[in-house]
Amino acid sequence: MKKKYLPILFVITLAALLLIQKDIVMPFAEWVAASDLFLEQSGDKGSRMATSTTMTNHAFNQCNTEVRDTIDSDIKITFPNEALQSWTLGNYRYLINADIELTKSTGESFFKKYACQIQYTEESDLDDVMNPDNWDISGISGLTGL
């Protein structure tokens, strides 16, 4: 093949690849994304509204345990009876927002808000919900600088 035809062949090949992607690959990818192929049916529905349920209360208690383990033992922590806000994210995942009172050894007292994302790993088996080994904390924010 002559060298003068190589640029033309390159342009034709590139145009063919773009058309295949536009007309075949992308519609297929959109169809797969819109299907229920990757949908997890755990029975635990998420909610955009803050809510308080038995499971969010358990999640709140587990987050408090993790906060207690995270903060220096010289600081006294006073936990509220319930979270400020809690959300169920679905698939037994929860987001907890709480306000705790911290008292330093000098007597200085202040409030700190924290957010905790946590998941119950045993899914619908709620028999051992109080066991901390059945909870997985994804992260806690708001406790830096203590």
N, C-alpha and C positions, 0 to 999 in steps of 0.2 A: 504494500500500500504506500502511496506517495505521501510525503510529509505535508503537502498542502491540504490534504483531506483530514488530517488529524484534528485541527481546531473545529471543523464542522461536525465531525463525528463526536467530539467532546460535548459540543453544545446540544446536539440531538439527544445524546445519552442523558445529559443533565436535565433537559426538558422532560424526557420520558420518566425519569425518576421522580421529578416533582409532581407530574400528573398522577403517577401511581400512588404517591403518598397522599395527595389531595383527594383523589377519588376512591381509593380503596383502603389504605392504611388508617387514615384519620376517621372516616366513618365507622370502621370496625372498632377502633379504640373508643370512640364515643359510645357506641352501642354496648360494649363491655362495661364501661364505667357506669352507664345508666342502668344496667341490669342488676339483679340481685346476686350476682356471682360472688361478690366479696362481702355480702351482708351477713353479719353475725346475728343469729337469733338466740339471744340469751334469756329472754323473758324479762329482762330489766330494762325498761324504757328510760331514756334520758329526758330532761326537761330544761327548757331555757329559763324557767321561773325558779326563783329560790324557793326551797321547800324544806320542811322538816319531817323526816320519817324515822322509823326505827333504825333503818340502816344508816342514815346520815348521822344519827346520834351515836351509833357504834363507831362510825368513821371518825367523828369528832373526838370520842374518847381515845381512840388509837392514835390520832394526831397529837393529842395532849401528852400521851405517853412518850411519843417521839420528841416533842418539844422539851419535855422534862429531861430527857437523856441528852439533848443537844446543848442546853444552856448550862453554864458553869454552876457547880453545886453551891457556891457562895451566894448566889442570888436566889431569893425566895420568890416563888411563882404562885400567884393566885389565879386559878382558872375560873371562868364563869360557868354557870350551870348549863348553858347552851351556846351554840355558835351564833355569831351575828347573822350570818347567812350560810346556807349550804345548798349545793346543787347536786342532783344526780345526773351524771353524764351518760348513763347507759352502760350496759355490760358490767355492772357492779363497780363502776368507777365513780368517785365522788370528789367534789371540790368543797373545801371547808374554809370559811373565813371567820376568824375569831379575834377577840381582843383580850389580852392577858395583862395582869398587873405584875410588875417586877419590882422587887425591893432589894436594893444593894445592902451590903453589910454596914454601910455608913448611915443607913436609914433613908436614903434617897429613894423615892418611889416614883414610878412612871408607868404609863401604859404603852403597849406595843401591839400592833395588829400583825397577824400572820395569816398566810394562806397555805393550805396543804392539799395536795392532790394525792389521793389514795385509792387503792383498788382491793376489793375482796377477792381473793384468789380461788375460793372454793365454789364460786358461782352460786347456784341455787341451793346448795347444801348449807343451810343456815344453822345446823346443830352446834357447830363449834365456832360461832361468830365472835366470841369473846377472846379467842386464842390469838395473840399478836402474831404468831407465825403464819396465820392465814390472811394477813394483810400485807400489802406491798405499797410502800410510800414512794411515789415518783419524785416528790420534792416538796420542800418547805421554803417559803420565801418570807421576808420581812424581819428576820431575826439577826441580820448582820449588824455588826457594830456594838455588840453587848460585851 
